[in-house]
Amino acid sequence: MPDSPRSERRKPRGIRRWLTTVDHADIGLLYLCFAALAFAWGGTDAAMMRTELLTPGVTVWDTATYDGLFTMHGLTMLFFFATPAVWGFANLVVPDLVDADDMAFPRLNAIGFWLLPPALVITRMGLVTDVVGRALRLVGRPDLAAPFLAIAPVGLGWTLYTPLSEHVTNPDTVFVLLGIHLSGIATTMTATNFVTTIVAERDSETVPWSKLDIFSWTMLTQSGIALFAFPILGAAVVMLLLDRTVGTTFFTTAGGGAMLWQHLFWFFGHPEVYILVLPPMGLISLILPRFAGRKLFGFKFVVYSTLAIGVLSFGVWAHHMFTTGMDPRLTGSFMAVSLAIAVPSAVKTFNWITTLWNGRLRLTAPMLFCLGGVSTFIVGGVTGVFLAAVPYDLVMQDTYYVVGHFHLILVGFIVFALFAALYYYFPLLTGREYGRRLARAHFWLTFVGVWFAFGPMLLLGIEGLPRRMAGYPARFELLQWVSSAGMALLGLGGIVLVFNVVQSLRNGDDAGDDPWDLAADGMLTAEWERE
């Protein structure tokens, strides 16, 4: 990404630049690199789990290791991949889109990023020490391995439900809670920065509210949700830490503590879904019209639907608690709001489809990932509507159906939107073109892989297979094989992406100032015009 004259004068060279930078573009790149590392690490967890699930019996990993992989996969992908990846693209383009010189609080921006690497290491401490201990034992040094193996990977699931998380003796539980709390502090800092930047640093003459772009609208809404949701998670984590370390009784079973944890966690957890999904919706709304040759249809209604999601997201948390024995009057009201929140998402989907209608479509890599993301979002969203209905949720709760639905959204939509943004902004970030054929191969491997990996999970859930199990009845083996084959295709697609990026950085053609010919359609936005 080209530097401004101001940044050229102030930036040191080499590693010192990246360790001390407060420039929004540099921090955006750091976020993207960190998110890529976390994605690879969390993806490795998933590959190891799928290896175990190739056979019905527990044969490759023991149950404790499988549970640890399951927990770390969920926490890594949610807290250390998806949100930092969004912050990365937002740091790169939002200040330019709102005509601001930089983020409102550049140093706070840097602190928000640099809290994440230690948070990731602390959260994954159990798996790190487990791998080191096993390696030392294999090379014949059991004396050195013992201290590492004393901290085993925690197998609580990413929801960290009490009373298990309160009473389990594994010391890694404290590390996990501290790491998650630290990541929440970082996210709150960054969300504060984006709200202040868009509201206060935006040039109101050149970018009035009526001309604010759709991605900035989604980032403003997402950051607002984060400011209300993450402090709740932080408070709950601190209470759980106090219960474990000093003997407080916030989550004791006798006082209804298990239900209290679920209420606090899901009051954060369901808004977190929209913290993850709103910015990718904004990226799709920004990128898709560029390759449809038309402006986004119903722009105002897309903005209104974004704001509606931001408000309604705090009224659906007990959607995850229908099986806990809640009062039926409460479950009915939460069911109604859970169904209602599907309406603004449907508004976005219909507006995307209408934007494509009679458009001059260009099937570039960004457009292919947009189209693939929209199509997968429709199926993933519809399966979520079924889960919002109490009778259906009572049957499908804690089955593979929930896993399939969630991953169709998280991978099939969120990751697709991030890949679309990566290819769209690759010429801006590097000044080079990427390999078009390799990009298309990456799309098709990923698109087919998503359906092979997560489509069978819906069928497994309908057949009644519970999730979170290292072993399973033999009659489900074929569908598990298909799901593992889809995971292999996703991994192969990731290898193609990495190869394409490396080759393009080394030998890619010069991208020029307008690699997508956006100026001809009047769609060259501010980030492409940076000097």
C-alpha positions as CSV (number, residue, x, y, z in Angstrom):
1,M,0.0,0.0,0.0
2,P,1.5,3.4,-1.0
3,D,2.5,5.5,2.0
4,S,1.5,9.2,2.4
5,P,4.4,11.8,2.5
6,R,3.6,12.2,6.2
7,S,4.1,8.5,7.0
8,E,7.2,8.3,4.8
9,R,8.9,11.0,7.0
10,R,8.0,9.4,10.3
11,K,8.2,5.6,9.7
12,P,11.5,3.9,10.6
13,R,12.7,1.0,8.5
14,G,12.8,-2.8,9.1
15,I,11.3,-4.6,12.0
16,R,11.3,-1.5,14.1
17,R,8.6,0.0,11.8
18,W,6.2,-2.9,12.5
19,L,6.9,-2.9,16.2
20,T,6.4,0.8,16.7
21,T,3.9,1.8,14.0
22,V,0.7,3.7,14.7
23,D,-0.3,4.1,11.1
24,H,-3.7,2.7,10.4
25,A,-2.6,1.0,7.1
26,D,0.4,-0.7,8.8
27,I,-1.8,-1.9,11.7
28,G,-4.3,-3.2,9.2
29,L,-1.7,-5.3,7.6
30,L,-0.6,-6.6,11.0
31,Y,-4.1,-7.6,11.8
32,L,-4.4,-9.5,8.6
33,C,-1.2,-11.3,9.1
34,F,-2.2,-12.2,12.7
35,A,-5.6,-13.4,11.5
36,A,-4.0,-15.6,8.8
37,L,-1.8,-17.2,11.5
38,A,-4.7,-17.8,13.8
39,F,-6.8,-19.2,10.8
40,A,-4.0,-21.6,10.0
41,W,-3.7,-22.7,13.7
42,G,-7.4,-23.1,14.2
43,G,-7.7,-24.9,10.8
44,T,-5.0,-27.3,12.0
45,D,-7.1,-28.0,15.0
46,A,-10.1,-28.8,12.7
47,A,-7.9,-31.0,10.5
48,M,-6.8,-33.0,13.5
49,M,-10.4,-33.4,14.7
50,R,-11.5,-34.6,11.3
51,T,-8.6,-37.1,11.3
52,E,-10.0,-38.6,14.5
53,L,-13.6,-38.7,13.0
54,L,-12.5,-40.8,10.0
55,T,-13.2,-43.9,12.2
56,P,-16.1,-44.5,14.6
57,G,-13.8,-45.5,17.5
58,V,-11.4,-43.2,19.3
59,T,-8.2,-44.3,17.6
60,V,-6.0,-41.4,16.6
61,W,-6.2,-38.9,19.5
62,D,-7.5,-39.7,23.0
63,T,-10.7,-38.1,24.2
64,A,-9.0,-35.4,26.3
65,T,-6.9,-34.3,23.3
66,Y,-10.0,-34.3,21.0
67,D,-11.9,-32.2,23.6
68,G,-8.9,-29.8,23.8
69,L,-8.7,-29.4,20.0
70,F,-12.5,-28.8,19.9
71,T,-12.2,-26.0,22.5
72,M,-9.2,-24.3,21.0
73,H,-10.6,-24.5,17.5
74,G,-13.7,-22.6,18.5
75,L,-12.0,-20.0,20.6
76,T,-9.2,-19.4,18.1
77,M,-11.5,-19.0,15.1
78,L,-14.0,-16.7,16.9
79,F,-11.8,-14.5,19.0
80,F,-8.5,-14.5,17.1
81,F,-9.3,-15.0,13.4
82,A,-12.7,-13.6,12.4
83,T,-12.7,-10.4,14.4
84,P,-9.0,-9.4,13.8
85,A,-9.5,-10.1,10.1
86,V,-12.4,-7.7,10.0
87,W,-10.4,-5.1,12.0
88,G,-7.6,-5.5,9.5
89,F,-9.7,-4.6,6.4
90,A,-11.4,-1.9,8.4
91,N,-8.1,-0.3,9.4
92,L,-7.0,-0.3,5.8
93,V,-9.9,1.4,4.3
94,V,-12.3,3.1,6.8
95,P,-10.1,6.2,7.5
96,D,-9.9,6.8,3.8
97,L,-13.6,6.2,3.2
98,V,-14.5,8.8,5.8
99,D,-11.8,11.2,4.7
100,A,-9.9,11.0,8.0
101,D,-6.1,11.3,8.2
102,D,-5.8,8.3,10.5
103,M,-7.8,6.6,13.3
104,A,-9.0,8.8,16.1
105,F,-6.6,7.2,18.6
106,P,-3.6,5.9,16.7
107,R,-1.7,4.6,19.8
108,L,-4.9,3.0,21.2
109,N,-5.2,1.3,17.8
110,A,-1.7,-0.1,18.1
111,I,-2.3,-1.3,21.7
112,G,-5.5,-3.0,20.6
113,F,-3.5,-5.1,18.2
114,W,-0.5,-5.9,20.3
115,L,-2.7,-7.3,23.1
116,L,-3.9,-10.0,20.8
117,P,-0.7,-12.1,20.2
118,P,-0.1,-12.7,24.0
119,A,-3.8,-13.3,24.4
120,L,-3.7,-16.0,21.7
121,V,-0.6,-17.7,23.3
122,I,-2.1,-17.6,26.8
123,T,-5.5,-19.0,25.6
124,R,-3.7,-21.9,23.8
125,M,-1.2,-22.5,26.6
126,G,-2.5,-26.0,27.3
127,L,-2.1,-27.3,23.8
128,V,1.3,-25.6,23.4
129,T,2.6,-27.3,26.6
130,D,1.0,-30.6,25.7
131,V,2.7,-30.7,22.3
132,V,6.1,-29.7,23.8
133,G,5.7,-32.3,26.6
134,R,4.8,-35.1,24.2
135,A,7.8,-34.2,22.0
136,L,10.2,-34.3,24.9
137,R,8.8,-37.6,26.0
138,L,9.3,-39.0,22.5
139,V,13.0,-38.0,22.4
140,G,13.6,-39.7,25.7
141,R,13.4,-36.9,28.2
142,P,10.5,-37.7,30.5
143,D,12.1,-35.6,33.3
144,L,11.8,-32.5,31.2
145,A,8.4,-33.4,29.8
146,A,6.6,-33.7,33.2
147,P,6.2,-30.0,33.9
148,F,4.8,-29.3,30.4
149,L,2.4,-32.3,30.6
150,A,1.1,-31.0,33.9
151,I,-0.8,-28.3,32.1
152,A,-3.1,-30.3,29.8
153,P,-5.3,-28.8,27.1
154,V,-8.7,-27.7,28.5
155,G,-11.7,-29.6,27.1
156,L,-14.6,-27.3,28.1
157,G,-16.0,-26.4,24.7
158,W,-15.8,-22.8,23.6
159,T,-18.8,-21.8,25.7
160,L,-16.9,-22.6,28.9
161,Y,-20.1,-23.7,30.7
162,T,-20.3,-23.9,34.5
163,P,-20.2,-25.9,36.7
164,L,-17.6,-27.8,34.7
165,S,-15.4,-24.7,34.0
166,E,-15.7,-23.8,37.7
167,H,-14.6,-27.1,39.3
168,V,-12.3,-28.8,36.8
169,T,-8.9,-29.0,38.3
170,N,-6.9,-28.4,35.1
171,P,-4.8,-25.2,35.7
172,D,-5.1,-24.4,31.9
173,T,-8.7,-23.2,32.6
174,V,-7.3,-20.0,34.2
175,F,-5.0,-19.4,31.3
176,V,-7.9,-19.7,28.9
177,L,-10.1,-17.3,30.8
178,L,-7.3,-14.8,31.1
179,G,-6.5,-15.0,27.4
180,I,-10.2,-14.5,26.4
181,H,-10.5,-11.6,28.9
182,L,-7.4,-9.9,27.3
183,S,-8.8,-10.3,23.8
184,G,-12.0,-8.7,25.0
185,I,-10.1,-5.7,26.3
186,A,-8.4,-5.4,22.9
187,T,-11.6,-5.6,21.0
188,T,-13.3,-3.0,23.2
189,M,-10.4,-0.6,22.6
190,T,-10.6,-1.1,18.9
191,A,-14.4,-0.8,18.8
192,T,-14.2,2.5,20.7
193,N,-11.6,3.7,18.2
194,F,-13.8,2.9,15.2
195,V,-16.9,4.5,16.6
196,T,-15.0,7.7,17.4
197,T,-13.3,7.7,14.0
198,I,-16.5,7.4,12.0
199,V,-18.4,9.8,14.2
200,A,-15.9,12.5,15.1
201,E,-13.0,12.2,12.6
202,R,-15.2,11.9,9.5
203,D,-15.1,15.0,7.3
204,S,-18.7,16.1,7.5
205,E,-18.4,18.3,4.4
206,T,-17.1,15.7,2.0
207,V,-18.6,12.7,3.7
208,P,-22.0,13.6,5.3
209,W,-24.1,10.9,6.9
210,S,-26.1,10.7,3.7
211,K,-22.9,9.7,1.7
212,L,-21.3,7.4,4.2
213,D,-20.4,4.2,2.5
214,I,-22.0,0.9,3.4
215,F,-18.9,-0.7,4.9
216,S,-18.4,2.1,7.3
217,W,-22.1,1.9,8.3
218,T,-21.6,-1.8,9.2
219,M,-18.4,-1.1,11.0
220,L,-20.1,1.6,13.1
221,T,-22.9,-0.8,14.0
222,Q,-20.6,-3.7,14.7
223,S,-18.4,-1.6,16.9
224,G,-21.4,-0.3,18.8
225,I,-22.5,-3.9,19.4
226,A,-19.0,-4.8,20.6
227,L,-19.0,-1.9,23.1
228,F,-22.1,-3.4,24.8
229,A,-21.4,-7.1,24.4
230,F,-17.7,-7.6,25.3
231,P,-17.9,-5.9,28.7
232,I,-20.6,-8.4,29.7
233,L,-18.2,-11.3,28.7
234,G,-15.4,-9.6,30.6
235,A,-17.5,-9.3,33.8
236,A,-18.6,-12.9,33.5
237,V,-15.0,-14.2,33.0
238,V,-13.8,-12.2,36.0
239,M,-16.6,-13.6,38.2
240,L,-15.7,-17.1,37.0
241,L,-12.0,-16.5,37.8
242,L,-12.9,-15.3,41.3
243,D,-15.0,-18.4,41.8
244,R,-12.0,-20.6,40.9
245,T,-9.3,-18.7,42.7
246,V,-10.7,-17.0,45.8
247,G,-13.9,-19.0,46.5
248,T,-16.7,-16.6,45.5
249,T,-20.0,-18.1,44.7
250,F,-21.3,-16.3,41.6
251,F,-21.8,-19.5,39.6
252,T,-22.5,-22.1,42.3
253,T,-25.0,-24.8,41.2
254,A,-27.1,-24.4,44.3
255,G,-27.8,-20.8,43.6
256,G,-28.6,-21.3,39.9
257,G,-25.2,-20.3,38.8
258,A,-25.2,-22.6,35.7
259,M,-28.1,-20.7,34.3
260,L,-26.6,-17.3,35.3
261,W,-23.4,-18.2,33.3
262,Q,-25.5,-19.1,30.3
263,H,-27.5,-15.9,30.4
264,L,-24.4,-13.7,30.7
265,F,-22.4,-15.7,28.1
266,W,-25.2,-15.7,25.5
267,F,-26.0,-12.1,26.1
268,F,-22.5,-11.6,24.7
269,G,-22.5,-14.7,22.5
270,H,-25.4,-14.0,20.1
271,P,-24.5,-10.4,19.5
272,E,-21.0,-11.8,18.8
273,V,-22.5,-13.6,15.8
274,Y,-23.5,-10.3,14.4
275,I,-20.1,-8.7,15.4
276,L,-18.7,-11.3,13.1
277,V,-21.2,-11.2,10.3
278,L,-22.1,-7.5,9.8
279,P,-18.7,-6.4,8.4
280,P,-18.6,-9.2,5.9
281,M,-22.1,-8.2,4.9
282,G,-20.7,-4.7,4.4
283,L,-17.8,-6.0,2.3
284,I,-20.2,-7.9,0.1
285,S,-22.4,-4.8,-0.3
286,L,-19.3,-2.8,-1.2
287,I,-17.6,-5.2,-3.6
288,L,-20.5,-7.0,-5.3
289,P,-21.9,-3.9,-7.1
290,R,-18.4,-3.1,-8.5
291,F,-18.5,-6.2,-10.6
292,A,-22.2,-6.1,-11.3
293,G,-21.8,-2.7,-13.0
294,R,-24.6,-1.2,-10.9
295,K,-24.9,0.7,-7.7
296,L,-26.2,-1.2,-4.7
297,F,-29.9,-1.5,-4.9
298,G,-31.9,-0.1,-2.0
299,F,-28.9,1.4,-0.2
300,K,-30.9,3.1,2.5
301,F,-32.8,-0.1,3.3
302,V,-29.5,-2.0,3.6
303,V,-28.4,0.6,6.1
304,Y,-31.7,0.4,8.0
305,S,-31.4,-3.4,8.1
306,T,-27.9,-3.1,9.5
307,L,-29.1,-0.8,12.3
308,A,-32.1,-3.1,12.9
309,I,-29.7,-6.1,13.3
310,G,-27.6,-4.1,15.8
311,V,-30.7,-3.5,18.0
312,L,-32.4,-6.9,17.7
313,S,-29.1,-8.8,18.3
314,F,-29.4,-8.1,22.0
315,G,-32.9,-9.6,22.2
316,V,-32.2,-13.1,21.0
317,W,-29.7,-14.6,23.5
318,A,-32.0,-17.1,25.1
319,H,-32.4,-18.6,21.6
320,H,-29.5,-20.8,22.8
321,M,-31.3,-21.8,26.0
322,F,-34.5,-23.3,24.8
323,T,-33.6,-26.7,26.3
324,T,-32.7,-25.4,29.8
325,G,-36.3,-25.5,31.2
326,M,-37.0,-21.8,30.8
327,D,-40.6,-20.5,31.3
328,P,-42.5,-21.1,28.1
329,R,-43.6,-17.5,28.0
330,L,-40.0,-16.4,27.8
331,T,-39.1,-19.0,25.2
332,G,-42.0,-17.8,23.1
333,S,-40.9,-14.2,23.2
334,F,-37.3,-15.1,22.4
335,M,-38.5,-17.2,19.5
336,A,-40.4,-14.3,18.1
337,V,-37.4,-12.0,18.2
338,S,-35.1,-14.7,16.8
339,L,-37.5,-15.1,13.8
340,A,-37.8,-11.3,13.4
341,I,-34.0,-10.8,13.2
342,A,-34.0,-12.9,10.0
343,V,-36.0,-10.2,8.2
344,P,-33.2,-7.6,8.0
345,S,-30.8,-10.3,6.8
346,A,-33.3,-11.2,4.1
347,V,-33.5,-7.6,3.1
348,K,-29.8,-7.6,2.4
349,T,-30.0,-10.8,0.5
350,F,-32.8,-9.6,-1.8
351,N,-31.0,-6.3,-2.4
352,W,-27.9,-8.2,-3.4
353,I,-29.9,-10.4,-5.8
354,T,-31.6,-7.3,-7.2
355,T,-28.3,-5.6,-7.7
356,L,-27.2,-8.5,-9.8
357,W,-30.4,-8.5,-11.9
358,N,-29.7,-7.3,-15.4
359,G,-26.2,-6.2,-14.3
360,R,-23.0,-6.5,-16.4
361,L,-21.5,-9.2,-14.3
362,R,-17.7,-9.7,-14.3
363,L,-16.8,-13.1,-12.8
364,T,-13.5,-12.0,-11.2
365,A,-12.2,-13.8,-8.1
366,P,-13.8,-11.2,-5.8
367,M,-17.1,-11.6,-7.6
368,L,-17.0,-15.4,-7.5
369,F,-16.4,-15.3,-3.7
370,C,-19.3,-12.8,-3.3
371,L,-21.7,-15.0,-5.3
372,G,-20.6,-18.1,-3.4
373,G,-20.9,-16.3,-0.1
374,V,-24.5,-15.1,-0.9
375,S,-25.6,-18.5,-2.1
376,T,-24.2,-20.2,1.0
377,F,-25.6,-17.5,3.3
378,I,-29.1,-18.3,2.0
379,V,-28.9,-21.9,3.0
380,G,-27.1,-21.3,6.2
381,G,-29.6,-18.5,7.2
382,V,-32.6,-20.7,6.4
383,T,-31.3,-23.5,8.6
384,G,-30.9,-20.9,11.4
385,V,-34.5,-19.8,11.0
386,F,-35.5,-23.4,11.7
387,L,-33.4,-23.4,14.9
388,A,-35.2,-20.3,16.0
389,A,-38.4,-22.3,16.3
390,V,-38.7,-23.8,19.8
391,P,-40.1,-27.3,18.7
392,Y,-37.5,-27.8,16.1
393,D,-34.6,-26.5,18.3
394,L,-35.6,-28.9,21.1
395,V,-34.9,-31.8,18.7
396,M,-31.8,-30.4,17.0
397,Q,-30.1,-28.8,20.0
398,D,-26.5,-30.1,20.5
399,T,-26.5,-32.2,17.3
400,Y,-24.3,-31.8,14.2
401,Y,-27.2,-29.8,12.6
402,V,-26.2,-26.8,14.7
403,V,-22.5,-27.3,13.7
404,G,-23.4,-27.5,10.0
405,H,-25.6,-24.3,10.2
406,F,-23.0,-22.3,12.1
407,H,-20.1,-23.3,9.8
408,L,-22.1,-22.6,6.7
409,I,-22.4,-19.0,8.0
410,L,-18.9,-18.7,9.5
411,V,-17.0,-20.4,6.6
412,G,-19.4,-20.3,3.7
413,F,-20.2,-16.6,4.2
414,I,-17.8,-14.8,6.5
415,V,-14.7,-16.4,5.2
416,F,-15.9,-16.1,1.6
417,A,-16.5,-12.3,2.1
418,L,-13.0,-12.0,3.6
419,F,-11.5,-13.8,0.6
420,A,-13.4,-11.5,-1.7
421,A,-12.0,-8.5,0.1
422,L,-8.5,-10.0,0.0
423,Y,-8.6,-10.4,-3.8
424,Y,-10.3,-7.1,-4.3
425,Y,-7.7,-5.1,-2.3
426,F,-4.7,-7.3,-3.2
427,P,-3.6,-4.8,-6.0
428,L,-4.0,-1.9,-3.5
429,L,-2.0,-3.7,-0.8
430,T,0.8,-4.9,-2.9
431,G,0.8,-2.9,-6.2
432,R,0.8,-6.3,-8.0
433,E,-1.7,-8.5,-9.8
434,Y,-2.5,-11.9,-8.5
435,G,-2.7,-15.1,-10.5
436,R,-6.3,-15.2,-12.0
437,R,-6.4,-18.9,-12.7
438,L,-5.0,-19.9,-9.3
439,A,-7.6,-17.5,-7.7
440,R,-10.4,-19.3,-9.6
441,A,-9.0,-22.7,-8.5
442,H,-9.0,-21.4,-4.9
443,F,-12.6,-20.4,-5.2
444,W,-13.9,-23.7,-6.6
445,L,-11.9,-25.8,-4.2
446,T,-13.2,-23.7,-1.3
447,F,-16.8,-23.6,-2.6
448,V,-17.1,-27.3,-3.2
449,G,-15.1,-28.0,0.0
450,V,-17.6,-26.0,2.1
451,W,-20.6,-28.0,0.9
452,F,-18.8,-31.3,1.2
453,A,-17.6,-30.4,4.7
454,F,-20.7,-28.9,6.3
455,G,-23.6,-30.1,4.2
456,P,-23.3,-33.7,5.6
457,M,-23.3,-32.2,9.1
458,L,-26.9,-31.1,8.5
459,L,-27.8,-34.7,7.6
460,L,-25.9,-36.1,10.6
461,G,-27.8,-33.8,12.9
462,I,-31.2,-34.7,11.4
463,E,-30.2,-38.4,12.0
464,G,-29.6,-37.5,15.6
465,L,-25.8,-37.6,16.0
466,P,-24.7,-35.4,19.0
467,R,-21.8,-33.0,18.5
468,R,-18.6,-32.8,20.6
469,M,-18.0,-36.5,20.5
470,A,-14.6,-38.1,19.5
471,G,-16.4,-41.4,18.8
472,Y,-19.7,-42.2,17.1
473,P,-21.9,-45.1,15.9
474,A,-20.5,-46.9,12.8
475,R,-23.6,-46.1,10.7
476,F,-22.5,-42.4,10.5
477,E,-19.1,-43.3,9.1
478,L,-19.8,-42.5,5.4
479,L,-21.1,-39.0,6.1
480,Q,-18.1,-38.3,8.3
481,W,-15.8,-39.4,5.5
482,V,-17.6,-37.0,3.1
483,S,-17.2,-34.2,5.6
484,S,-13.5,-35.0,6.1
485,A,-13.0,-35.0,2.3
486,G,-14.6,-31.5,2.2
487,M,-12.1,-30.4,4.9
488,A,-9.3,-31.7,2.8
489,L,-10.5,-29.7,-0.2
490,L,-10.6,-26.6,2.0
491,G,-7.0,-27.2,3.1
492,L,-6.0,-27.7,-0.5
493,G,-7.7,-24.4,-1.4
494,G,-5.7,-22.7,1.4
495,I,-2.4,-24.1,-0.1
496,V,-3.4,-22.7,-3.5
497,L,-4.1,-19.3,-1.9
498,V,-0.7,-19.2,-0.1
499,F,1.1,-20.3,-3.3
500,N,-0.7,-17.6,-5.3
501,V,0.1,-14.8,-2.8
502,V,3.8,-15.8,-2.7
503,Q,4.1,-16.0,-6.4
504,S,2.3,-12.8,-7.0
505,L,4.4,-10.9,-4.5
506,R,7.5,-12.2,-6.3
507,N,6.5,-12.1,-10.0
508,G,3.1,-10.5,-10.3
509,D,2.4,-7.8,-13.0
510,D,2.1,-4.2,-12.0
511,A,-1.4,-3.5,-10.9
512,G,-1.7,0.2,-12.0
513,D,-3.9,2.8,-10.3
514,D,-7.3,1.3,-11.4
515,P,-6.8,-2.5,-11.8
516,W,-10.6,-3.1,-11.8
517,D,-11.6,-0.3,-14.2
518,L,-13.9,1.2,-11.6
519,A,-13.5,4.7,-12.8
520,A,-15.4,3.9,-16.0
521,D,-18.5,3.1,-13.9
522,G,-18.0,5.9,-11.5
523,M,-17.3,3.5,-8.6
524,L,-13.7,4.4,-7.8
525,T,-13.9,4.9,-4.0
526,A,-11.6,7.0,-1.8
527,E,-9.3,4.2,-0.7
528,W,-8.2,3.6,-4.3
529,E,-7.4,7.3,-4.7
530,R,-4.9,7.5,-1.8
531,E,-1.7,9.4,-2.8
